[in-house]
Amino acid sequence: MSIWAYFEHDKKTLEENKEVDILIIGGSLTGLLTAYYLKNKNISVVEARTIGSGVTKNTTAKITYLQDRIYSKIAKLRGKTNARLYLESQKKAIKEYEKIIEKEKIDCDFTKVESYVFANKKSEIKKCKKEMEFLKNCKIEVSESELPLETKSYFSFKVNDTYEFNPLKFLKKIYNILKNSEIPIYENTTVYSIKKTNSTYTCNCGKYKIKAKKIVLATQYPYFLYPIFLPLKSYIEKSYICVKKVENFKNISCISSSYPVYSTRFYKDENNTYQICLGSSHNIAFKQNDIENFEKVKKTFKITDEEIIYKYSNTDIITSDHLPLIGEIKEKLYIGCGYNTWGMTNSLLAAKIISDLIKSGVSEYKNIFNPKRINISNIIKLPYYIFSGVKSYISSKIITNKSWYNKNIKVNNIGIYIDELGKEHKVKNKCPHMGCSLIFNETEKTWDCPCHSSRFDIDGNCIKGPSNKNIKL
Ligand SMILES: Cc1cc2nc3c(=O)[nH]c(=O)nc-3n(C[C@H](O)[C@H](O)[C@H](O)COP(=O)(O)OP(=O)(O)OC[C@H]3O[C@@H](n4cnc5c(N)ncnc54)[C@H](O)[C@@H]3O)c2cc1C
């Protein structure tokens, strides 16, 4: 369950073989925005589940360039010039949202907010001041300002020109624009494999195939690429979200500067006002007990069980140099991913960059976000990535973590969840992606993979990739 309600629409699945110029795989923010920029071309979109059902459905949807201490981190690993360039790209993405929302008259609760970064530990004060200085030097209007929240803070600063929205209301309108432009969008259609012969890609969608001259991988985790590509450049981070009803809407968005990140924003729909609280972020290879992680969020934001309306977790890819991976990765194969949990701005940027590259081969951010880049950060972080990858695989095999679970869950080669009526739900306890054993997420009642974050419901249906197969017995 997420705070962003799905929109009803007629779903079309692929029912014939097809040939197109450009195939976009993944129908969420990155995929649909790329289709939006390419809408006068011969394109199709395929989506394994439904529109916006990926990471986007559980996002906090802040459209901001104030991204905890990201500029200090980029400057350290890639230099100040690249940090400035990244800041410029994020500001441009925000402007582009304003432009699209105004031009297309999109009703998506797009709201201007003040954004804060706060030091929740004394040791973070100096680091926060450094981030603030960087922004000042880039001519951003930033000021020291007290955090307007009860959450513990030793120092905080704010900017005024950031936004929030409802991502599914936004996607609904983009979807309708594409539909009116007669762009085919095939839902419940999974691409299982991609093969290139001469200058054509053939995508295997099960019963049918799609041939395309160009492919855009907008699947969040582009698992079609050589398996070692992403694990050597990134890790997967999981965060936990609790949503509670509140009396008053606050025009603020706040994020802690330290790791694990704690972050909050407010949202108002026709009937109620909510506070969305996120925290306890961690590399999925570690700290996997969901109950403990949700408890940490509740404690930080002083939320009681009775106040919680929604509770869910979400994962995103963190890259070694904190810059996204956007561009051409193989001949005429483009990717947009690795958004470091800042996918609202970066998915729009990816869509713009990829569509520019397809149309003209030129983009101002081609080099900085080049997905093939290798730099010092890859080398420094490689041992950590290898360690966490190996650890998650081995520990998933050895530790069954029975102590975490209530009596209604049994984990061995078969995972069993016994529901409130005593019915047993059995699944294969093995992720089809790379064979890791799964962890039962008691809060959301899903089987979660600790290696690459695939998720399955209690009956074994795959509800999130990179796995594209079920684990039904
Ligand atoms: C806890 C959390 C909070 C966040 N909050 C923010 C925030 O406040 N601001 C911000 O800027 N960013 C935020 N992000 C990041 C942002 O939500 C994501 O980066 C963004 O939603 C990714 O969008 P996407 O379209 O690239 O991927 P997704 O939304 O994951 O979409 C990928 C789509 O591809 C489909 N797919 C996958 N495989 C296949 C296949 N084989 N065939 C067909 N289709 C396939 C999936 O079904 C899915 O619909 C947050 C992330 C997390 C984890």
The ligand as an SDF file (V2000), in Angstrom:
LIG
                    3D

 53 58  0  0  0  0  0  0  0  0999 V2000
   12.4960    5.3630   -0.2920 C   0  0  0  0  0  0  0  0  0  0  0  0
   12.7280    6.1830   -1.5160 C   0  0  0  0  0  0  0  0  0  0  0  0
   12.3060    7.5100   -1.5560 C   0  0  0  0  0  0  0  0  0  0  0  0
   12.5550    8.2800   -2.6830 C   0  0  0  0  0  0  0  0  0  0  0  0
   12.1780    9.5890   -2.6770 N   0  0  0  0  0  0  0  0  0  0  0  0
   12.5310   10.3720   -3.6980 C   0  0  0  0  0  0  0  0  0  0  0  0
   12.2610   11.7630   -3.6630 C   0  0  0  0  0  0  0  0  0  0  0  0
   11.6790   12.2900   -2.7260 O   0  0  0  0  0  0  0  0  0  0  0  0
   12.6860   12.5120   -4.7150 N   0  0  0  0  0  0  0  0  0  0  0  0
   13.3460   11.9740   -5.7570 C   0  0  0  0  0  0  0  0  0  0  0  0
   13.7690   12.7090   -6.6480 O   0  0  0  0  0  0  0  0  0  0  0  0
   13.5540   10.6360   -5.8510 N   0  0  0  0  0  0  0  0  0  0  0  0
   13.1760    9.8350   -4.8480 C   0  0  0  0  0  0  0  0  0  0  0  0
   13.4280    8.4960   -4.9070 N   0  0  0  0  0  0  0  0  0  0  0  0
   13.9580    7.9050   -6.1310 C   0  0  0  0  0  0  0  0  0  0  0  0
   12.8790    7.7070   -7.1910 C   0  0  0  0  0  0  0  0  0  0  0  0
   11.6670    7.2990   -6.5970 O   0  0  0  0  0  0  0  0  0  0  0  0
   13.2970    6.6520   -8.2210 C   0  0  0  0  0  0  0  0  0  0  0  0
   14.6280    6.8390   -8.5930 O   0  0  0  0  0  0  0  0  0  0  0  0
   12.4140    6.7530   -9.4610 C   0  0  0  0  0  0  0  0  0  0  0  0
   11.0670    6.5930   -9.0670 O   0  0  0  0  0  0  0  0  0  0  0  0
   12.8080    5.7010  -10.4850 C   0  0  0  0  0  0  0  0  0  0  0  0
   11.9070    5.7620  -11.5640 O   0  0  0  0  0  0  0  0  0  0  0  0
   12.1080    4.8060  -12.8120 P   0  0  0  0  0  0  0  0  0  0  0  0
   11.0330    5.0950  -13.7750 O   0  0  0  0  0  0  0  0  0  0  0  0
   13.5010    4.9150  -13.3060 O   0  0  0  0  0  0  0  0  0  0  0  0
   11.9960    3.3430  -12.2070 O   0  0  0  0  0  0  0  0  0  0  0  0
   10.7050    2.5330  -11.7310 P   0  0  0  0  0  0  0  0  0  0  0  0
    9.6820    3.4170  -11.1720 O   0  0  0  0  0  0  0  0  0  0  0  0
   11.1950    1.4270  -10.8670 O   0  0  0  0  0  0  0  0  0  0  0  0
   10.1480    1.9410  -13.0750 O   0  0  0  0  0  0  0  0  0  0  0  0
   10.7560    0.8890  -13.7800 C   0  0  0  0  0  0  0  0  0  0  0  0
    9.6580    0.1410  -14.4990 C   0  0  0  0  0  0  0  0  0  0  0  0
   10.2430   -0.8440  -15.3450 O   0  0  0  0  0  0  0  0  0  0  0  0
    9.4100   -1.9920  -15.3200 C   0  0  0  0  0  0  0  0  0  0  0  0
   10.1920   -3.1590  -15.7320 N   0  0  0  0  0  0  0  0  0  0  0  0
   11.2360   -3.7060  -15.0670 C   0  0  0  0  0  0  0  0  0  0  0  0
   11.7010   -4.7710  -15.7530 N   0  0  0  0  0  0  0  0  0  0  0  0
   10.9440   -4.8900  -16.8790 C   0  0  0  0  0  0  0  0  0  0  0  0
   10.9430   -5.8070  -17.9860 C   0  0  0  0  0  0  0  0  0  0  0  0
   11.8110   -6.8060  -18.0560 N   0  0  0  0  0  0  0  0  0  0  0  0
   10.0280   -5.6440  -18.9730 N   0  0  0  0  0  0  0  0  0  0  0  0
    9.1340   -4.6130  -18.9120 C   0  0  0  0  0  0  0  0  0  0  0  0
    9.1120   -3.7260  -17.8760 N   0  0  0  0  0  0  0  0  0  0  0  0
   10.0000   -3.8570  -16.8740 C   0  0  0  0  0  0  0  0  0  0  0  0
    8.9330   -2.0740  -13.8830 C   0  0  0  0  0  0  0  0  0  0  0  0
    7.7640   -2.8560  -13.7470 O   0  0  0  0  0  0  0  0  0  0  0  0
    8.7330   -0.6020  -13.5290 C   0  0  0  0  0  0  0  0  0  0  0  0
    7.4070   -0.1750  -13.7130 O   0  0  0  0  0  0  0  0  0  0  0  0
   13.1980    7.7050   -3.7910 C   0  0  0  0  0  0  0  0  0  0  0  0
   13.5970    6.3820   -3.7710 C   0  0  0  0  0  0  0  0  0  0  0  0
   13.3940    5.6240   -2.6330 C   0  0  0  0  0  0  0  0  0  0  0  0
   13.8770    4.2190   -2.6120 C   0  0  0  0  0  0  0  0  0  0  0  0
  1  2  1  0
  2  3  1  0
  2 52  2  0
  3  4  2  0
  4  5  1  0
  4 50  1  0
  5  6  2  0
  6  7  1  0
  6 13  1  0
  7  8  2  0
  7  9  1  0
  9 10  1  0
 10 11  2  0
 10 12  1  0
 12 13  2  0
 13 14  1  0
 14 15  1  0
 14 50  1  0
 15 16  1  0
 16 17  1  0
 16 18  1  0
 18 19  1  0
 18 20  1  0
 20 21  1  0
 20 22  1  0
 22 23  1  0
 23 24  1  0
 24 25  2  0
 24 26  1  0
 24 27  1  0
 27 28  1  0
 28 29  2  0
 28 30  1  0
 28 31  1  0
 31 32  1  0
 32 33  1  0
 33 34  1  0
 33 48  1  0
 34 35  1  0
 35 36  1  0
 35 46  1  0
 36 37  1  0
 36 45  1  0
 37 38  2  0
 38 39  1  0
 39 40  1  0
 39 45  2  0
 40 41  1  0
 40 42  2  0
 42 43  1  0
 43 44  2  0
 44 45  1  0
 46 47  1  0
 46 48  1  0
 48 49  1  0
 50 51  2  0
 51 52  1  0
 52 53  1  0
M  END
$$$$
